[in-house]
């Protein structure tokens, strides 16, 4: 929408932007990054609570090993992903701090 002139600016995840620029290289001449937040913890992989514990454990184990598999690394690389790592709730404190900063600066209201 920015490249088409439908909006003046937009927020976009850096990984999404990297994939778009890779797949649509002409956008590099039409877009300009004016500000970046981060680096920050990337989005988590989540599973429904209703899944059996053993299924979630198996999925977690598989995801954590993908980065060691040559064929999987190639596919992960297409999305600019190196590997999956275990995280804790505290790993997302950086994003909570960004939210607090945005709130304190009044950036969460359209006035």
C-alpha positions as CSV (number, residue, x, y, z in Angstrom):
1,X,0.0,0.0,0.0
2,X,2.9,2.3,0.7
3,X,4.5,1.6,-2.7
4,X,1.2,2.1,-4.4
5,X,0.7,5.5,-2.7
6,X,-2.4,4.4,-0.9
7,X,-0.8,5.2,2.5
8,X,2.1,7.4,3.4
9,X,3.7,5.0,6.0
10,X,3.3,1.7,7.6
11,X,4.8,-0.5,10.3
12,X,6.1,-3.8,9.1
13,X,8.0,-6.6,10.7
14,X,11.7,-6.7,9.6
15,X,11.5,-10.3,8.6
16,X,8.4,-9.7,6.5
17,X,10.1,-6.7,4.9
18,X,13.2,-8.8,4.1
19,X,11.1,-11.5,2.4
20,X,9.1,-8.9,0.4
21,X,12.3,-7.1,-0.8
22,X,13.8,-10.5,-1.8
23,X,10.8,-11.5,-3.7
24,X,9.9,-8.1,-5.1
25,X,13.3,-6.3,-5.5
26,X,11.7,-3.3,-7.2
27,X,10.2,-2.3,-3.9
28,X,13.7,-1.4,-2.6
29,X,13.6,1.7,-4.8
30,X,10.0,2.6,-3.7
31,X,10.3,2.2,0.0
32,X,12.5,3.8,2.7
33,X,12.9,2.6,6.3
34,X,12.6,5.8,8.4
35,X,12.8,4.1,11.8
36,X,13.5,0.8,13.4
37,X,12.7,-0.6,16.8
38,X,14.7,-3.3,18.2
39,X,16.4,-5.6,17.9
40,X,13.7,-7.5,19.7
41,X,12.7,-11.1,20.4
42,X,11.0,-12.6,17.4
43,X,7.5,-14.0,17.4
44,X,7.0,-17.3,19.2
45,X,5.6,-20.5,17.8
46,X,2.4,-21.3,19.6
47,X,0.2,-24.3,19.9
48,X,-3.4,-24.7,21.1
49,X,-3.8,-25.6,24.8
50,X,-6.1,-28.4,23.8
51,X,-3.3,-30.4,22.1
52,X,-2.1,-33.3,24.2
53,X,1.1,-32.6,26.1
54,X,3.0,-35.4,24.2
55,X,2.1,-33.8,20.8
56,X,3.3,-30.4,21.9
57,X,6.5,-31.9,23.3
58,X,7.1,-33.8,20.0
59,X,6.5,-30.6,18.0
60,X,8.9,-28.6,20.2
61,X,11.6,-31.3,19.8
62,X,11.2,-31.4,16.1
63,X,11.3,-27.6,15.8
64,X,14.4,-27.3,18.0
65,X,16.3,-29.9,15.8
66,X,15.3,-28.4,12.4
67,X,18.4,-26.1,12.4
68,X,20.6,-29.2,12.5
69,X,19.0,-30.7,9.4
70,X,20.6,-29.7,6.1
71,X,17.4,-29.9,4.0
72,X,15.4,-28.1,6.7
73,X,18.1,-25.4,7.0
74,X,17.6,-24.6,3.3
75,X,13.9,-24.2,3.7
76,X,14.3,-22.2,7.0
77,X,16.7,-19.9,5.2
78,X,14.0,-19.0,2.6
79,X,12.2,-17.3,5.5
80,X,15.5,-15.9,6.9
81,X,15.2,-18.2,9.9
82,X,18.4,-19.8,11.2
83,X,16.9,-22.1,13.8
84,X,14.4,-22.3,16.6
85,X,15.5,-21.9,20.3
86,X,13.6,-22.4,23.5
87,X,12.3,-19.2,25.1
88,X,10.8,-18.1,28.4
89,X,8.3,-15.4,29.2
90,X,11.2,-13.1,30.3
91,X,12.7,-13.3,26.8
92,X,9.8,-10.9,25.8
93,X,10.6,-8.2,28.4
94,X,12.2,-6.2,25.6
95,X,8.9,-5.9,23.8
96,X,7.1,-5.1,27.1
97,X,9.6,-2.2,27.6
98,X,9.0,-1.0,24.0
99,X,5.2,-1.0,24.8
100,X,5.8,1.0,28.0
101,X,7.9,3.5,26.2
102,X,5.3,3.9,23.5
103,X,2.6,4.3,26.1
104,X,4.7,6.9,28.0
105,X,5.3,8.9,24.9
106,X,1.5,8.9,24.0
107,X,2.0,6.9,20.8
108,X,-0.9,4.6,21.5
109,X,-3.6,7.2,20.9
110,X,-4.7,8.9,17.7
111,X,-5.3,12.4,18.8
